[in-house]
Amino acid sequence: MSNQDIQNNDPFLEKWSIALGALLVVLGFVAIAMPFVSTLATELVIAGVFFSSGIIQLIYAYRPRASIKSLAFKLLLGSGYIGASLLLLFYPLQGVLSLTLAVGAFVLMEGILQAIMAIWMREEESGWYWTLGSGVFAVVFGLSIMLGWPADSAWILGLLVGLNLISDGWPMVISGLAGTDLFGPGPQQPQAS
């Protein structure tokens, strides 16, 4: 992005970018400061997503010209989503335990796959070691989640949500600040004649 592009940005949008990004960062720190509350909130949001998905599957099951097999599959799928959401709602602590174990397993598998991919692409990609490093980090992190289970389940999802909010909000703040005159107009470019 050139200086001219930055100067032509809409100041209103830049202020909103800064404000929304700062809000995400603050919410991220709140989630980290209260990890148990944010872990339960995350679990309830996932339950809501499952419930909504189940309702959508049940509605979609009754579309015109649906075969009996398709209808049965969609009814079972929708019922499964709703059942899972009700289990998460009625047994939130057990849901947190299950979700933490699932997240740990997912992060571990992601890390293993990244490491394998990095090793496979080392001859074609010059930066393959970054992917390998990311994979190794994910393996260590996934193992630490799984080895700390169930004791760490009360706070680990909240910590992850908080870190994600901060990592989403910080670039918005920086992007908004880059387009403002907060730090002065900066060096002037000589005009070509």
ZABA-712855 format. One record per atom (N, C-alpha, C, O): z, x, y. Coordinates in steps of 0.05 Angstrom, whole numbers, plus 5000, padded with zeros to 4 digits. Atoms other than C-alpha are relative to their C-alpha. Layout:
BEGIN
ZXY/...
END
This chain:
BEGIN
500050174977/500050005000/500050185025/501650365027/500249844976/498050295067/502049905021/503149685019/498350084977/502050275132/498949745012/500549575021/501250244988/497149755158/500649754983/501249544994/499350235017/498449305097/502949925004/503549685006/497250064996/505949355108/500449875027/502049685029/499750124974/505249195182/498949725001/499849565018/501250265001/501048575165/501649804983/500849574982/498450185017/506348285118/501449795017/502149855041/498650224986/509647625138/502950075001/504250094980/497249944997/516547785166/501849804987/504049864977/498450215013/519147115141/500350054970/502550034959/500049955029/517247285069/501650254994/503050274973/498549755004/520247985076/503049945002/504650054986/497250074998/526847685099/501049854976/503249894966/499350155024/526847205041/500250184976/501950154959/499949815022/525347774993/502650155001/503950194980/497549854998/531248165020/502449824993/504149904978/497850185005/535847555018/500249924971/502449934959/499950085028/533947324948/500650244982/502150224963/499449765015/534048034922/503050085002/504250154982/497249944996/540948154952/501849804985/503849874973/498550205015/543347494921/500050074970/502150054957/500149925028/540947724853/501850244994/503250244973/498249765004/544548394861/502949915001/504550004984/497250094999/551048044882/500749844975/502849884963/499550155024/550447554824/500250194975/501850144957/499949805021/549248154778/502750134999/503950164978/497449884999/555648484802/502249804992/504249884979/498150215008/559447824794/500049974969/502149954957/500250025030/556847764722/501350234986/502650204966/498849765011/559048474708/503149995004/504650074986/497250014994/565848354740/501449784983/503849814976/498950215017/566847714699/498349974975/497049764972/501950005022/563247874634/500549774980/498549674969/499550225019/566647344591/498849745010/497649594995/501050244988/564846784639/496950004999/495749804993/502949985000/557647034645/498949994972/496649904967/500850025028/557247104569/499949714992/497949624979/500050285007/559246384560/497849845014/496549675003/502150134985/554546164615/497250054987/495649874985/502549935014/548846534580/499649844975/497549744969/500150155025/550546194515/499349715005/497849594990/500650284993/550445514548/497149965009/495949755004/502850024991/543745644581/498150014976/496249864974/501649995025/540845844513/500249744985/498149654974/499750265013/543645204484/498349795014/497149625000/501750194985/540244814539/497150034995/495649844993/502849955006/533645154526/499349904972/497249784968/500450105028/534245004451/499849705000/498049594987/499950295000/535944274465/497449895012/496149715001/502550084987/530044204513/497650044982/495849874980/502249945019/525344534463/499949804978/497849724969/499950205022/527644054409/499049735009/497449614994/501050264990/526343444452/497050015003/495649824996/502949974996/519443704470/498650004973/496549874970/501250005027/517943834396/499949724989/497949644976/499950285010/520143124378/497949825014/496649665001/502050154985/515842824433/497250074991/495549904987/502649905008/509943254413/499349924971/496949894965/500550085028/510643044340/498549744998/497149694979/501250265001/508342344357/497449985015/496749765025/502650014987/501742534387/497949854982/498349844958/502150145016/495542124366/498650194980/498350434986/501549865020/491842344304/501650234987/500350414977/498449795013/497642774279/500149944970/500549724962/499850045029/497542884204/502949974992/504750045007/497350035010/503542724162/501550274998/503850295005/498849745002/504743464149/500850115028/503050215031/499449914973/504343624223/502449855012/504149975025/497850174990/508943044240/502750094988/504750125002/497649925014/514043264188/501050285010/503350325015/499349734991/513843994211/501249985028/503250115033/499050024972/514743804285/502749865000/504449945016/497450135000/520443334268/502250184990/504450195001/498149815010/523943864227/500650225021/502950295025/499749794979/522744394282/501749895023/503550035032/498550124978/525243934337/502949954992/504750005008/497350055009/531343734296/501550264997/503950275003/498749745002/532844464282/500850115027/503050225030/499349914973/532644644356/502449845011/504249965022/497850174990/537144054373/502650064985/504750084997/497749935016/541844224316/501250265009/503750295012/499049734991/542344954338/501349975028/503450105033/498850034974/543644734410/502749874999/504649945013/497450145003/549244264388/502150194989/504450184997/498149805011/552444814347/500950195022/503350265023/499249824978/552245274408/501849865020/503649995031/498450144980/555244734452/502849934989/504849965003/497450085011/560744504404/501750244990/504150224988/498749755010/562445214378/499150245017/497850425007/501049794982/561345664439/500850284992/499250474994/499249735007/565446254414/498550114976/497750344975/501649915023/561946274347/497150045008/495750224998/502749964990/555346204385/499850275014/497750405011/500049744987/557146804427/499950234979/498450424983/500049805021/558647204364/497250024987/496150244984/502750005012/551946994333/497950125019/496350285010/502049904981/547947134396/500350305005/498350445007/499649724996/551147814405/498950164977/497650374981/501149865024/549448014334/497049995000/495750194993/502950034999/542347754343/498850195021/496850325017/500949824979/541548144409/500150294991/498350444995/499749735010/544248774377/497850074979/496650294980/502149965020/539448704318/497250035013/495650195005/502650004986/533548564365/499650275014/497550395013/500249754985/535049164409/499650244981/498150424987/500249795020/535849614348/497150014989/495950224987/502850015011/529149384318/498050085021/496050225015/501849924979/525749454385/499950305004/497850425007/499849714997/528250164391/498650154977/497250354981/501349875024/525950344320/496949985003/495550174999/502950034997/519050054334/498950175023/496750285020/500849834978/518550414401/499850294991/497950434998/500049725010/520351074368/497750054982/496450264984/502249975019/515250974313/497350005016/495650175011/502450014983/509950784365/499650265015/497450365017/500249754985/511551404406/499150234983/497450394991/500849785019/510851864346/497049964993/495650164991/502850055007/504151534328/498250075023/496050175018/501849954978/501351604398/500450275014/499250315035/499449754986/503852304414/497550175004/497550345022/502449844997/496952604405/498049875020/496350015031/501850134982/493452084448/501249965028/499749955048/498750054975/498551984504/501750245008/503250344992/498549774991/501352544546/503049935006/504750115004/497350084994/507652144565/501449874977/503249714981/498950135024/509351944493/503050044998/504449874987/497149945002/516252264499/501749805016/504049775009/498550204985/518351744551/500449754982/502649644982/499750235019/517051194500/501950074978/503549904970/498149915020/520751594448/502849995010/504749904997/497350004988/526651684495/501149725003/503449664998/499250284997/526750944510/500749884973/502649734970/499550105027/526450794435/502750104990/504249954978/497549885009/532151274420/502449875014/504449805002/497950144985/536350964476/500549724989/502849644986/499750275010/534950264449/501450004972/503049834967/498749985027/536950484378/503050055004/504649924991/497249954995/543450774404/501549765011/503749695003/498850244988/544850164447/500349774980/502349644979/499950215020/543149684391/502150054979/503649874971/497949935019/547550054342/502849975013/504649884999/497450034987/553250064393/500849715002/503149644999/499550284999/552649314401/500949904972/502949764970/499450105027/552649194326/502650124989/504149994975/497549885009/558249694312/502449905014/504649905004/497950124984/562449384367/500549714994/502449595004/499850285007/561348694338/502249954981/502450124962/499950224982/565248234338/501750045025/501849885043/498149964978/570348544386/498750005027/499949905046/501349974974/565348684442/498449755007/497249745029/501750234996/561948004436/500849845025/499049725038/499150164977/566147694492/498950105026/498849955046/500949894975/563248154545/497250125000/496150165022/502649845000/556748494522/497749845012/496149945026/502250164989/552047914538/500249975030/498249985044/499650024971/555147824607/499250265014/498150255036/500849754989/554248564620/497050035001/495950125021/502949985001/546948534599/498749825021/496849905034/501150194980/545647924643/500550125028/498750115044/499449884974/549048274702/498150235006/497150255028/501849774996/544948914693/497249905005/495750015021/502750114997/538548494687/499749885028/497749925041/500150124973/540148114752/499850225021/498250205040/500249784981/541348764789/497350144999/496250205020/502649865002/534949084762/497849825010/495749935018/502050184989/531048464783/500349985031/498349965045/499650044972/534148404852/499650255017/498550235040/500349754984/534149134875/497250055009/496850115033/502749964990/526549204877/499149805021/497549865039/500750204980/526048554917/501150095027/499850065048/498849904975/530748844969/498450235011/497850235035/501549774992/527049504972/497249925011/496350025031/502650104991/520349144977/500149865027/498449915044/499750144975/522848705033/500650195023/499650165045/499349804979/525849295071/497650185007/497450265030/502349834995/519449695064/498149875021/496750015035/501850144981/515749165105/501249935026/499949815043/498850084974/520749085161/500250245018/499850475010/499549794981/522149485223/502950075002/503950175022/497149955001/529349565202/500750295007/502750355020/499649714995/528750325205/498250115023/497950355025/501749924978/524150345266/497149994991/496549944968/502850035006/516650345270/498950234982/496750194970/501049785016/515851015234/498050165015/497350105038/501949834986/510851555251/497449855005/496449704988/502550134992/504651325287/497650164989/497650404991/502549875010/497851475257/498150035023/497749845039/502049984978/492651755305/497749824995/496849794972/502350185002/487051275319/497450165000/497050345016/502749875001/480051495299/498349875022/498349635026/501750114979/475051425355/497249964991/495549875006/
END
